[in-house]
Amino acid sequence: MEQACQHVRMHPITKEYLEVEAEPYVKEYTLCQVLGNNDGQGQLLLGYKKRGFGADLWNGFGGKVEKGETVEEAMVRELEEECGLRATEWDARGSIVFTYKKSEKIMLVHHFVVTGFEGEEVETEEMRPQWFDLENIPYKHMWTDDEFWLHEVLGGKAVEGRFDYDESKTVIETFDVKFREPGAPANEACLWGQAQN
């Protein structure tokens, strides 16, 4: 799947746009995709979310960046907490901003691809891990936005983007996404809605 930056004029993230009374604020998160290999077949480890935000969907592993943590430290910690693996090798693969109508929280999610790890995956109270062949990723049972960026990130690209969801947190109202080579300058316009037509 080839996907370029959508180059739409994203609305500034204001309390009026999000339909909230308080001023919007940014909370940082991490999300990592764990790559493996089974007899030459590339695989992706996903977790079935058993509770909380994103319940009943397959997803990568991640969560909130705690006070005093770097995003890398948060990624390593969250992966181990959610499925028992400890990341030893990874690449940063950009960031995506998520907004949701009726919520003042703006989620800034830092993305990683993990290619080295220690331990064995285990089911936890929050996640049930399962390996999927790269040709059989269960997009129909994942967050709607994953189809727009995950394939490119797994293929080696970094991403910058923004997805604005409706109040149900299932329908994307508008989005902007761009891919680049890892290490190339980030496209802040795709994150904060300053892309030009």
N, C-alpha and C positions, 0 to 999 in steps of 0.2 A: 504494500500500500504506500503510495507516494502522497505526501501531504505537505503543502507549503503553508507559509504564514497566510492567514485568512485576510489580513490587511483590511479589517473593518474598523470603523471609528468606535472603539469601545468607550462606553460612557464612563466618566470619572466615578470613582467609588466614593459616593457620598451617602449620608444617612437618608437623603431623599430618594436616591436611586435604590437603596436596599430596603426602603420603607420601614425604617426603624427610628426611634427617638434619640438614642444615644449615638455619639460619634463612633464611626467604625474604627476598629483597632486590628493590628496585625499580630497573629500568633504563628510561630514557626514550627514546622513539622518535618519529619524525614519519611522517605519511602524508598525501600530498596527492592530490587529484583535480583534473585539469587539464581545464577546460571549453573547448570551441571551437565553431565554427559553420561549416557547409558549405552555402552557398546557402540559408540560413534554417533548416537542420536542426541542432538542438543536438547536440553530440557530446561524448564523453568519451574522453580518451586513457588507455589502460591499457597496462601492460607485461606481457609474458609472461615469467615468471621462469625463467631458463635454468639456474640452479644455486642451491644453498644452501637456506635456510629458505623454504618456500613454492614450491619448484621445481615447474614444470609447471602453475602456476596463473596466471591473469590478476589483476593487482592494480594499485593506485595506486602512486605512487613515494614512497620514503621510506627511513628507516633510523635508526641510532643517533644520539642527540645526543651529540656529543663534548665532552670537558671544556673549559670556557671558552666554549662556544657557547650562544646563546639557541636556543629551539626554532625561531624564525623563520629564523635563520642556518642551522641544520641542515636545515630543509626546503628552502631555496634551494640549498644545496650538494648535497644528495642528489638533487634533481630534475635538476640539471645533470650530476652524475656518472652517473646512470642512463639519461638519454635525451637529453642535450645542450641542453635548454631552460633558460633562465634566467628565473625568475619575477620579474615586475615588479608585479603586482597580485594580492592574495590576501585572503581572510578566514579568521580562525580559526573552527573549527566544533566545538569541544569536545574531549573526550578519552574514550578507552575503555581499561579495564584488561583484560588477558588473562592467564589462568593456565593452566598445563598440568600434569596429574598427573605426578609423578615429576621435576618440574623446580622448583627453588627460585627461579628467576627470574620475577619479576612484570613484565610488559611494560605500561608506561603510555604509550599511543600518543596523541599530539596530532594532531588532524585539521585539515586546511586544504583550502580550495577555491581553486584558482588560476584567475583569469579574464584575466590579462594575462601575456604572456611574450615573450621574444626568442629568435631562433634557429629552427632546424629540428630536429625530432626525429630521432635517429639510433639505430641498434641498437648496444648496448654488450655487453661480455662477460657482463653480468648480466641485461639486459633487452632484449626486442624490442618496441618500442612499436607500437601500432596504434590508430587512431581507431574508435570504435563510436558509432552513433546511440544516443541516449538510450533509445529504445524497444527496443533490441537489445543491452542489456548482458548479457554471457555469464555470468550468475550460476551456472550449473551447472558452470562451470570456474573458479570463484573460491573464496575462503575461505567456509566455511559461514555465518559470521556476517554477511557482506556483505548478504544479503537482508533482514536485520532492521533495518538502519540506513542503507545507502547511498542509497536512493531519497529518504529524508527530507532527508539532508544536501545532496544535489544540488538538492533543491527549496527550499533556503534555510534549513533548520533547523540548529541546533547539537545535538550529542548528548553525553550522559554515559551510560556504561554499563559493564558488566562481563560478560565471557564466560569461563566456566570449561570448558576442553576436557579430554577424557580423555587418556590417555597416547599415543594414536595421533595426536593433534593434528588429528583430523578430525571427531570427534563432540563436540558441545556437551552437557555434562552439565547445566548450569544457566546462566541469564543474567538480567540485569536491565538495562533500557535506557529512557532518557527523552529526549524532545526538548524544545527550548526555542528562543526567538528568540535569534539572536546578540546578545551583549551583556547578556542577562538573567543573573541569578545562576546559577552552576553548581549542579548537584544532586550533592553529594559522596556522598550515600547510595548513588546508583547506581554510583559508582566503587568504593566500599570495602565494600559489603555491609551497610549499616545501614538499608536501606529497610524500612519497616514494612508489615505486611499491611493 
